[in-house]
Every structure is written in structure tokens, then in C-alpha cells.
Amino acid sequence: MASGAKIKSGLTAIVRYRTRSKMEMPVLDITIGGCMVDSRGWSVKPEELISIKLPGLGFIPASVVWIENQRAGIAFEEALYGPVFEHLTE
């Protein structure tokens, strides 16, 4: 996730995790393979399986890669479809 793309202002994701709880989080950076979110108040750990919903998409499987300084790196199970990624970053 090193080379992220600019994102639309105000892009948020809904993250669903182990307890089926959902939390809305601001997306700080995004690539076709994952994203970084503001994770304040989130109680997950690296390697945890989650589902993430980005604008215009349903929930997609993902996993938490890292958490540091109130930010979390999330890897999508499958890369985003090119036109969908372009729409999110226009």
C-alpha cells in the first residue's frame, strides 16, 4: 500500500468485524489492493479478518495488516476493479 492515490474528499468506509459490529471510518489513502483508515476507537488487531464497504460497493472481504498512531492498514482479499478504483480516486 505504499503508493496510494489521492482520494475524494470525505470518502468513508464502513468496516464490519468479528462481532458483526459496524464502524464508519474516514479513508486516508487507497490503492487497488487496500486502504489506510483513521482507526480511532477501533479495537481490532493485525491479521484480523474483516469486511469493508466503500461507496458504491457492497461489503468486500479484507484483513487488517497493521495498526499504528490511530491509523490502520487494510488489505482487500481481491484487488479493486480498475474503473471502480478510478471512480473512488477521481
C-alpha positions, 0 to 999 in steps of 0.5 A: 500500500505504499503508493496510494492515490489521492482520494475524494474528499470525505470518502468513508468506509464502513468496516464490519468485524468479528462481532458483526459490529459496524464502524464508519471510518474516514479513508486516508489513502487507497490503492487497488489492493487496500486502504489506510483508515483513521482507526480511532476507537477501533479495537481490532488487531493485525491479521484480523479478518474483516469486511469493508464497504466503500461507496458504491460497493457492497461489503468486500472481504479484507484483513487488517495488516497493521495498526499504528498512531490511530491509523490502520492498514487494510488489505482487500482479499481481491484487488479493486476493479480498475474503473471502480478504483478510478471512480473512488480516486477521481 
